[in-house]
């Protein structure tokens, strides 16, 4: 499940495609999900937040592809609502995903590269890729490729990191994080894992706990609403540690403005597309019945 398996998954039919940086990214996430395999009750609400504007009824009777399933937390909830779910991931995270979805007979986990999914074209009613595409060398090309596996009339849902478009606390924090990433992405995984704990503690000290106090004070609620990292106020501390490991260890990280995400959906020829903020950008759209790939 380590480099040889990832190399095989990355190779195309000609056997001549291998991106070492993408493989390193897959191993990074494999390390992460093997250390943070937990399934929390909070994941159900998070899953539905990432599926906006779709609700649970949307999934009924649908065949779904989870493109980049990680530890399987979203594939599990998709499986509760959908007819059938196929979940793919490139690295060793698939072993964790299989364990976390083992109780659902309609969820199938496969190790595969989402550039070359092992499925017939136009075979899924709904495809989602949450927090994955921005970690690829060419995210938009991967997005366009996923559309080939979507049935005409089917819908696709993606989540991408956002790029702040104005100066703010969030943009300053992001610049600081990016400067640290230049170092941490070169460190061994165990070292970044160790650093993730003090990083998460700092997030709680400077942002999460102050947010929890300020939101209770009417005069400070507007300030609280703009606090970075406030989403961790309703999540276990280990989730923040997990995300710090994610942020500081993945070698590839791309960020986008709302306009750029809208351009993806428009240039793909999708109908009824929209981009919604959710600590990043949720992009959703429908593949036309007549689609020129």
C-alpha contacts under 8 A as a table, 3 or more apart, distances in Angstrom:
res1	aa1	res2	aa2	distance
1	X	4	X	7.19
1	X	5	X	5.22
1	X	6	X	7.04
1	X	91	X	6.87
1	X	92	X	5.35
2	X	5	X	5.75
2	X	6	X	6.30
2	X	27	X	7.16
2	X	91	X	7.11
2	X	92	X	6.58
3	X	6	X	5.01
3	X	7	X	5.89
3	X	23	X	7.22
3	X	27	X	7.73
4	X	7	X	5.03
4	X	8	X	6.23
5	X	8	X	5.12
5	X	9	X	6.21
6	X	9	X	4.99
6	X	10	X	6.12
6	X	23	X	6.37
6	X	26	X	7.80
6	X	90	X	6.25
6	X	91	X	6.17
7	X	10	X	5.18
7	X	11	X	6.32
7	X	18	X	6.39
7	X	23	X	7.18
8	X	11	X	5.32
9	X	12	X	7.93
9	X	90	X	6.83
9	X	111	X	7.42
9	X	112	X	5.43
9	X	113	X	5.60
10	X	17	X	6.46
10	X	18	X	5.75
10	X	19	X	7.48
10	X	23	X	7.98
10	X	112	X	7.79
10	X	113	X	5.83
10	X	116	X	7.95
11	X	14	X	7.48
11	X	15	X	4.95
11	X	16	X	6.10
11	X	17	X	4.74
11	X	18	X	5.87
12	X	15	X	5.12
12	X	16	X	6.60
12	X	17	X	5.92
12	X	116	X	7.22
14	X	17	X	7.83
19	X	22	X	5.29
19	X	23	X	6.26
20	X	23	X	4.97
20	X	24	X	6.13
21	X	24	X	4.99
21	X	25	X	6.20
21	X	251	X	6.97
21	X	252	X	7.55
22	X	25	X	4.98
22	X	26	X	6.25
22	X	136	X	6.54
22	X	137	X	6.91
22	X	252	X	7.57
23	X	26	X	5.04
23	X	27	X	6.26
23	X	91	X	7.99
24	X	27	X	5.08
24	X	28	X	6.12
24	X	251	X	7.19
25	X	28	X	4.95
25	X	29	X	6.40
25	X	135	X	7.46
25	X	250	X	5.35
25	X	251	X	5.69
25	X	252	X	6.72
26	X	29	X	5.26
26	X	30	X	6.08
26	X	90	X	6.07
26	X	91	X	4.93
26	X	92	X	7.90
27	X	30	X	4.82
27	X	31	X	6.10
27	X	91	X	5.77
27	X	92	X	7.06
28	X	31	X	5.24
28	X	32	X	6.29
28	X	189	X	6.97
28	X	249	X	6.43
28	X	250	X	5.98
29	X	32	X	4.82
29	X	33	X	6.12
29	X	70	X	7.35
29	X	91	X	7.19
29	X	93	X	6.93
29	X	246	X	7.16
29	X	250	X	7.23
30	X	33	X	5.44
30	X	34	X	6.15
30	X	70	X	7.73
30	X	91	X	5.37
30	X	92	X	4.73
30	X	93	X	4.47
31	X	34	X	5.34
31	X	35	X	6.46
31	X	92	X	7.63
31	X	93	X	7.58
31	X	189	X	7.23
32	X	35	X	5.36
32	X	36	X	6.15
32	X	242	X	7.15
32	X	245	X	7.02
32	X	246	X	6.98
33	X	36	X	4.82
33	X	37	X	5.40
33	X	70	X	6.57
33	X	71	X	5.57
33	X	93	X	5.70
33	X	96	X	6.98
34	X	37	X	5.73
34	X	71	X	7.86
34	X	92	X	7.93
34	X	93	X	6.47
34	X	96	X	6.42
36	X	242	X	6.56
37	X	71	X	6.05
37	X	96	X	6.35
37	X	100	X	7.90
39	X	43	X	7.20
39	X	73	X	6.44
39	X	100	X	7.31
40	X	43	X	5.59
41	X	44	X	6.15
42	X	45	X	5.69
42	X	46	X	6.41
42	X	235	X	6.94
43	X	46	X	4.88
43	X	47	X	5.86
43	X	73	X	6.74
43	X	74	X	7.37
44	X	47	X	5.08
44	X	48	X	6.36
44	X	74	X	7.75
44	X	77	X	6.39
45	X	48	X	5.16
45	X	49	X	6.11
46	X	49	X	4.97
46	X	50	X	6.25
47	X	50	X	5.19
47	X	51	X	6.31
47	X	74	X	5.87
47	X	77	X	7.20
48	X	51	X	4.92
48	X	52	X	6.54
48	X	54	X	7.72
48	X	55	X	6.79
48	X	56	X	7.70
49	X	52	X	5.57
49	X	278	X	7.68
50	X	130	X	7.48
50	X	159	X	7.39
50	X	278	X	7.44
50	X	282	X	6.95
51	X	54	X	5.47
51	X	55	X	7.17
51	X	157	X	7.05
52	X	55	X	7.03
52	X	276	X	7.91
52	X	282	X	7.66
54	X	57	X	7.96
54	X	58	X	5.93
55	X	58	X	5.54
55	X	59	X	7.65
56	X	59	X	5.80
56	X	60	X	7.51
56	X	81	X	6.13
57	X	60	X	5.58
57	X	81	X	7.46
59	X	62	X	5.50
59	X	78	X	7.49
59	X	81	X	5.54
59	X	82	X	4.66
59	X	83	X	7.56
60	X	81	X	6.05
60	X	82	X	5.03
60	X	83	X	6.32
61	X	82	X	5.82
61	X	83	X	4.73
61	X	84	X	7.89
62	X	82	X	5.39
62	X	83	X	5.25
62	X	84	X	6.63
62	X	124	X	7.74
62	X	125	X	5.60
62	X	126	X	6.93
63	X	82	X	6.72
63	X	83	X	5.86
63	X	84	X	4.78
63	X	85	X	5.91
63	X	86	X	7.95
63	X	123	X	7.96
63	X	124	X	5.33
63	X	125	X	5.32
63	X	126	X	6.58
64	X	78	X	7.79
64	X	82	X	7.11
64	X	83	X	7.98
64	X	84	X	6.14
64	X	85	X	4.68
64	X	86	X	6.25
64	X	124	X	5.72
64	X	125	X	6.07
64	X	126	X	4.90
64	X	127	X	5.68
64	X	128	X	7.84
65	X	85	X	5.83
65	X	86	X	4.96
65	X	87	X	5.88
65	X	88	X	7.83
65	X	124	X	6.57
65	X	126	X	6.48
65	X	127	X	4.71
65	X	128	X	6.40
66	X	69	X	5.69
66	X	74	X	7.97
66	X	75	X	6.37
66	X	85	X	7.16
66	X	86	X	6.16
66	X	87	X	4.54
66	X	88	X	6.32
66	X	127	X	6.21
66	X	128	X	5.40
66	X	129	X	6.06
67	X	87	X	6.28
67	X	88	X	5.55
67	X	89	X	6.89
67	X	114	X	6.20
67	X	127	X	7.15
67	X	128	X	6.14
67	X	129	X	4.85
67	X	130	X	7.78
67	X	132	X	7.80
68	X	87	X	7.05
68	X	88	X	5.48
68	X	89	X	4.63
68	X	90	X	7.42
68	X	114	X	7.27
68	X	129	X	6.14
68	X	130	X	7.36
68	X	132	X	5.95
69	X	72	X	5.18
69	X	73	X	7.57
69	X	74	X	7.09
69	X	75	X	6.58
69	X	87	X	5.65
69	X	88	X	5.78
69	X	89	X	5.61
69	X	94	X	7.65
69	X	97	X	7.22
69	X	129	X	7.92
70	X	73	X	7.56
70	X	89	X	6.45
70	X	93	X	5.50
70	X	94	X	6.84
70	X	96	X	7.98
70	X	97	X	6.62
71	X	93	X	5.70
71	X	94	X	6.78
71	X	96	X	5.25
71	X	97	X	4.32
71	X	100	X	7.13
72	X	75	X	5.01
72	X	76	X	6.01
72	X	87	X	7.61
72	X	94	X	7.75
72	X	96	X	7.16
72	X	97	X	4.07
72	X	98	X	7.19
72	X	100	X	6.09
72	X	101	X	6.53
73	X	76	X	5.38
73	X	77	X	6.93
73	X	97	X	7.37
73	X	100	X	7.10
73	X	101	X	7.95
74	X	77	X	5.28
74	X	78	X	6.07
75	X	78	X	4.97
75	X	79	X	5.94
75	X	85	X	6.89
75	X	86	X	7.92
75	X	87	X	6.42
75	X	101	X	7.31
75	X	107	X	7.13
76	X	79	X	5.12
76	X	80	X	6.56
76	X	100	X	7.17
76	X	101	X	5.35
76	X	104	X	7.46
76	X	107	X	7.30
77	X	80	X	4.99
77	X	81	X	6.69
78	X	81	X	5.36
78	X	82	X	5.77
78	X	85	X	6.90
79	X	82	X	5.26
79	X	83	X	7.10
79	X	84	X	6.44
79	X	85	X	5.78
79	X	104	X	6.82
79	X	106	X	6.31
79	X	107	X	5.79
80	X	104	X	7.74
82	X	85	X	6.91
83	X	106	X	6.88
84	X	106	X	4.93
84	X	107	X	6.16
85	X	106	X	6.15
85	X	107	X	4.73
85	X	108	X	6.25
86	X	107	X	5.90
86	X	108	X	4.85
86	X	109	X	5.98
86	X	110	X	7.47
87	X	107	X	7.28
87	X	108	X	6.05
87	X	109	X	4.70
87	X	110	X	6.22
88	X	94	X	7.33
88	X	109	X	5.80
88	X	110	X	4.90
88	X	111	X	5.53
88	X	112	X	5.66
88	X	113	X	7.46
88	X	114	X	7.24
88	X	117	X	7.88
89	X	93	X	6.92
89	X	94	X	6.00
89	X	110	X	6.85
89	X	111	X	5.23
89	X	112	X	5.60
89	X	113	X	6.57
89	X	114	X	7.43
90	X	93	X	7.79
90	X	94	X	7.65
90	X	111	X	5.42
90	X	112	X	5.02
90	X	113	X	5.17
90	X	114	X	7.68
91	X	94	X	6.57
91	X	111	X	6.95
92	X	95	X	5.93
92	X	96	X	7.71
93	X	96	X	5.31
93	X	97	X	6.31
94	X	97	X	4.87
94	X	98	X	6.06
94	X	109	X	6.59
94	X	110	X	6.86
94	X	111	X	6.15
95	X	98	X	5.23
95	X	99	X	6.57
96	X	99	X	5.25
96	X	100	X	6.24
97	X	100	X	5.06
97	X	101	X	6.13
97	X	109	X	6.91
98	X	101	X	5.35
98	X	102	X	5.74
98	X	108	X	7.74
98	X	109	X	5.92
99	X	102	X	5.15
100	X	103	X	7.64
101	X	104	X	5.67
101	X	107	X	6.58
102	X	105	X	7.12
102	X	107	X	7.84
104	X	107	X	5.74
105	X	108	X	7.69
112	X	116	X	7.17
112	X	117	X	6.09
112	X	118	X	7.22
113	X	116	X	5.40
113	X	117	X	6.04
114	X	117	X	5.14
114	X	142	X	7.16
114	X	146	X	7.27
115	X	142	X	5.81
115	X	145	X	6.41
115	X	146	X	7.41
119	X	123	X	7.25
119	X	149	X	7.49
120	X	123	X	5.79
120	X	149	X	6.89
121	X	148	X	5.76
121	X	149	X	4.39
121	X	150	X	7.13
121	X	151	X	7.94
122	X	147	X	7.98
122	X	148	X	5.97
122	X	149	X	4.15
122	X	150	X	4.45
122	X	151	X	4.15
122	X	152	X	7.10
123	X	149	X	5.66
123	X	150	X	5.98
123	X	151	X	5.73
124	X	127	X	6.75
124	X	149	X	6.21
124	X	150	X	4.93
124	X	151	X	5.58
124	X	154	X	7.30
125	X	150	X	6.19
125	X	151	X	5.70
125	X	153	X	7.80
125	X	154	X	4.74
125	X	155	X	6.70
126	X	150	X	6.73
126	X	154	X	5.61
126	X	155	X	5.03
126	X	156	X	5.70
126	X	157	X	7.93
127	X	146	X	7.74
127	X	150	X	6.82
127	X	155	X	6.60
127	X	156	X	4.78
127	X	157	X	6.33
128	X	156	X	5.60
128	X	157	X	4.50
128	X	158	X	5.67
129	X	132	X	6.08
129	X	133	X	6.98
129	X	157	X	6.40
129	X	158	X	4.91
129	X	159	X	6.60
130	X	133	X	7.64
130	X	157	X	7.71
130	X	158	X	5.46
130	X	159	X	4.71
130	X	160	X	7.36
131	X	134	X	6.73
131	X	135	X	7.78
131	X	158	X	7.61
131	X	159	X	5.35
131	X	160	X	5.83
131	X	161	X	7.34
132	X	135	X	5.57
132	X	136	X	7.27
132	X	159	X	7.69
132	X	160	X	7.67
133	X	136	X	5.48
133	X	139	X	4.95
133	X	140	X	7.71
133	X	142	X	7.02
133	X	143	X	7.20
133	X	158	X	7.96
133	X	159	X	7.89
133	X	160	X	6.98
134	X	139	X	5.69
134	X	160	X	5.94
134	X	161	X	6.85
134	X	252	X	7.61
134	X	253	X	5.70
134	X	254	X	4.84
134	X	255	X	6.74
135	X	139	X	7.38
135	X	250	X	7.37
135	X	251	X	7.88
135	X	252	X	4.93
135	X	253	X	4.88
135	X	254	X	6.41
136	X	139	X	5.32
136	X	142	X	7.87
136	X	252	X	6.39
136	X	253	X	7.52
136	X	254	X	7.99
137	X	252	X	6.96
138	X	141	X	5.55
138	X	142	X	6.47
139	X	142	X	5.15
139	X	143	X	6.23
140	X	143	X	4.93
140	X	144	X	6.15
140	X	264	X	6.89
141	X	144	X	5.07
141	X	145	X	6.17
142	X	145	X	5.03
142	X	146	X	6.32
143	X	146	X	5.21
143	X	147	X	6.71
144	X	147	X	5.36
144	X	148	X	7.25
144	X	268	X	6.80
145	X	148	X	5.51
145	X	149	X	7.63
146	X	149	X	5.58
146	X	150	X	7.00
147	X	150	X	5.10
147	X	156	X	7.67
147	X	287	X	7.70
148	X	151	X	7.98
148	X	293	X	7.15
150	X	154	X	5.95
150	X	155	X	7.35
150	X	156	X	7.72
150	X	287	X	7.41
151	X	154	X	5.11
151	X	287	X	7.35
152	X	287	X	5.37
152	X	288	X	5.56
152	X	289	X	4.45
152	X	290	X	6.83
152	X	291	X	6.97
153	X	286	X	6.02
153	X	287	X	5.08
153	X	288	X	5.36
153	X	289	X	5.18
154	X	286	X	5.67
154	X	287	X	5.56
154	X	288	X	7.93
155	X	284	X	7.10
155	X	285	X	5.62
155	X	286	X	4.30
155	X	287	X	6.06
156	X	284	X	5.62
156	X	285	X	5.73
156	X	286	X	6.50
156	X	287	X	7.84
157	X	282	X	7.02
157	X	283	X	5.74
157	X	284	X	4.53
157	X	285	X	7.01
158	X	282	X	5.70
158	X	283	X	5.18
158	X	284	X	6.50
159	X	280	X	6.89
159	X	281	X	5.54
159	X	282	X	4.60
159	X	283	X	6.34
160	X	255	X	6.98
160	X	256	X	7.06
160	X	280	X	5.84
160	X	281	X	5.27
160	X	282	X	6.72
161	X	254	X	7.16
161	X	255	X	5.07
161	X	256	X	6.36
161	X	279	X	7.76
161	X	280	X	4.74
161	X	281	X	6.38
162	X	255	X	5.22
162	X	256	X	4.91
162	X	257	X	5.76
162	X	258	X	7.51
162	X	279	X	7.60
162	X	280	X	4.63
162	X	281	X	6.04
163	X	255	X	5.13
163	X	256	X	4.90
163	X	257	X	5.21
164	X	167	X	7.47
164	X	170	X	7.33
164	X	171	X	5.65
164	X	257	X	7.10
165	X	257	X	7.02
166	X	171	X	7.31
167	X	170	X	7.91
167	X	171	X	5.82
167	X	172	X	7.19
168	X	171	X	5.15
168	X	172	X	6.26
169	X	172	X	5.18
169	X	173	X	6.07
169	X	227	X	7.81
169	X	228	X	7.30
170	X	173	X	5.06
170	X	174	X	6.09
170	X	227	X	7.85
170	X	228	X	5.82
171	X	174	X	5.01
171	X	175	X	6.28
172	X	175	X	5.17
172	X	176	X	6.41
173	X	176	X	5.12
173	X	177	X	6.20
174	X	177	X	4.99
174	X	178	X	6.08
175	X	178	X	5.12
175	X	179	X	6.29
176	X	179	X	5.22
176	X	180	X	6.47
177	X	180	X	5.18
177	X	181	X	6.15
177	X	248	X	7.83
178	X	181	X	4.90
178	X	182	X	6.62
179	X	182	X	5.54
179	X	183	X	7.56
180	X	183	X	5.51
180	X	184	X	6.21
180	X	248	X	7.56
181	X	184	X	4.91
181	X	185	X	5.62
181	X	247	X	7.91
181	X	248	X	5.39
181	X	249	X	7.43
182	X	185	X	6.15
182	X	186	X	7.36
183	X	186	X	5.63
183	X	187	X	6.97
184	X	187	X	5.13
184	X	192	X	6.36
184	X	248	X	5.78
184	X	249	X	6.20
185	X	248	X	6.23
185	X	249	X	4.84
185	X	250	X	6.38
185	X	251	X	5.47
187	X	191	X	6.33
187	X	192	X	6.57
187	X	249	X	7.93
188	X	191	X	5.49
188	X	192	X	6.68
189	X	192	X	5.23
189	X	193	X	6.06
189	X	249	X	6.92
190	X	193	X	4.95
190	X	194	X	6.27
191	X	194	X	5.14
191	X	195	X	6.35
192	X	195	X	4.98
192	X	196	X	6.12
192	X	245	X	6.23
192	X	248	X	6.85
192	X	249	X	6.40
193	X	196	X	5.15
193	X	197	X	7.34
193	X	245	X	5.65
194	X	197	X	6.04
194	X	198	X	7.91
195	X	198	X	5.84
195	X	199	X	6.29
195	X	245	X	7.88
196	X	199	X	4.99
196	X	200	X	6.01
196	X	241	X	5.35
196	X	242	X	7.41
196	X	244	X	5.15
196	X	245	X	5.26
196	X	248	X	7.99
197	X	200	X	5.18
197	X	201	X	6.21
197	X	241	X	5.56
197	X	244	X	7.94
198	X	201	X	4.91
198	X	202	X	6.10
199	X	202	X	5.15
199	X	203	X	6.32
199	X	241	X	7.47
199	X	244	X	6.70
200	X	203	X	4.95
200	X	204	X	6.39
200	X	237	X	7.62
200	X	240	X	5.62
200	X	241	X	5.18
200	X	244	X	6.47
201	X	204	X	5.16
201	X	205	X	6.13
202	X	205	X	4.98
202	X	206	X	5.97
202	X	207	X	7.98
203	X	206	X	5.53
203	X	207	X	5.49
203	X	208	X	6.37
203	X	229	X	7.10
204	X	207	X	5.44
204	X	208	X	4.41
204	X	209	X	5.48
204	X	210	X	7.99
205	X	208	X	6.57
205	X	209	X	5.88
205	X	210	X	7.22
206	X	209	X	6.98
206	X	210	X	6.46
207	X	210	X	5.42
207	X	211	X	5.89
207	X	227	X	6.49
207	X	228	X	6.38
207	X	229	X	6.36
207	X	230	X	6.72
208	X	211	X	5.09
208	X	212	X	6.30
208	X	229	X	6.37
208	X	230	X	5.31
208	X	231	X	7.98
208	X	232	X	6.56
208	X	233	X	5.74
209	X	212	X	5.06
209	X	213	X	6.43
209	X	233	X	7.54
210	X	213	X	5.14
210	X	214	X	6.03
211	X	214	X	5.11
211	X	215	X	5.96
211	X	224	X	5.18
211	X	225	X	8.00
211	X	227	X	6.56
211	X	230	X	6.39
211	X	233	X	8.00
212	X	215	X	5.63
212	X	216	X	7.03
212	X	224	X	7.94
212	X	233	X	7.00
213	X	216	X	5.67
213	X	217	X	7.17
214	X	217	X	5.24
214	X	218	X	7.95
214	X	220	X	5.32
214	X	221	X	6.01
214	X	223	X	7.56
214	X	224	X	5.62
215	X	218	X	7.06
215	X	220	X	6.42
215	X	221	X	4.70
215	X	224	X	5.49
215	X	225	X	7.56
216	X	220	X	7.86
216	X	221	X	7.11
217	X	220	X	5.37
217	X	221	X	6.22
218	X	221	X	5.39
219	X	222	X	7.43
220	X	223	X	5.28
220	X	224	X	6.19
221	X	224	X	4.88
221	X	225	X	6.07
222	X	225	X	5.13
222	X	226	X	6.86
223	X	226	X	5.51
223	X	227	X	6.65
224	X	227	X	5.20
227	X	230	X	5.93
229	X	232	X	6.05
230	X	233	X	5.65
231	X	234	X	6.44
231	X	235	X	7.38
232	X	235	X	4.95
232	X	236	X	7.36
232	X	237	X	7.51
232	X	239	X	7.70
232	X	240	X	6.52
235	X	239	X	6.52
235	X	240	X	7.81
236	X	239	X	5.55
236	X	240	X	7.33
237	X	240	X	5.37
237	X	241	X	6.59
238	X	241	X	4.86
238	X	242	X	6.00
239	X	242	X	4.93
239	X	243	X	6.20
240	X	243	X	5.04
240	X	244	X	6.18
241	X	244	X	5.12
241	X	245	X	6.32
242	X	245	X	5.25
242	X	246	X	6.26
243	X	246	X	4.76
243	X	247	X	6.01
244	X	247	X	5.03
244	X	248	X	6.06
245	X	248	X	5.38
245	X	249	X	5.80
246	X	249	X	5.62
246	X	250	X	6.07
247	X	250	X	6.29
250	X	253	X	6.95
256	X	260	X	6.00
256	X	261	X	6.62
257	X	260	X	5.22
257	X	261	X	6.50
258	X	261	X	5.21
258	X	262	X	6.19
258	X	275	X	6.86
258	X	281	X	6.84
259	X	262	X	5.09
259	X	263	X	6.17
260	X	263	X	4.99
260	X	264	X	6.48
261	X	264	X	5.10
261	X	265	X	6.61
261	X	275	X	7.16
261	X	281	X	7.61
261	X	283	X	6.86
262	X	265	X	5.24
262	X	266	X	6.08
262	X	273	X	7.88
262	X	274	X	7.11
262	X	275	X	6.47
262	X	283	X	7.50
263	X	266	X	5.02
263	X	267	X	5.86
264	X	267	X	5.41
264	X	268	X	6.15
265	X	268	X	5.17
265	X	269	X	6.65
265	X	270	X	5.79
265	X	273	X	6.53
265	X	283	X	7.50
265	X	284	X	7.73
265	X	285	X	6.87
266	X	269	X	5.28
266	X	270	X	6.01
266	X	273	X	7.61
267	X	270	X	7.71
269	X	287	X	7.38
269	X	288	X	7.61
269	X	291	X	7.72
270	X	273	X	6.25
270	X	285	X	5.46
270	X	286	X	5.26
270	X	287	X	5.10
270	X	288	X	6.41
271	X	285	X	5.74
271	X	286	X	4.96
271	X	287	X	6.32
271	X	288	X	6.35
272	X	285	X	5.55
272	X	286	X	6.18
273	X	283	X	7.24
273	X	284	X	5.40
273	X	285	X	3.94
273	X	286	X	6.72
274	X	283	X	5.89
274	X	284	X	5.65
274	X	285	X	6.60
275	X	281	X	6.31
275	X	282	X	5.44
275	X	283	X	4.48
275	X	284	X	6.59
276	X	281	X	5.73
276	X	282	X	4.99
276	X	283	X	6.51
277	X	280	X	5.67
277	X	281	X	4.84
277	X	282	X	6.17
278	X	281	X	5.92
278	X	282	X	6.60
287	X	291	X	6.94
288	X	291	X	5.48
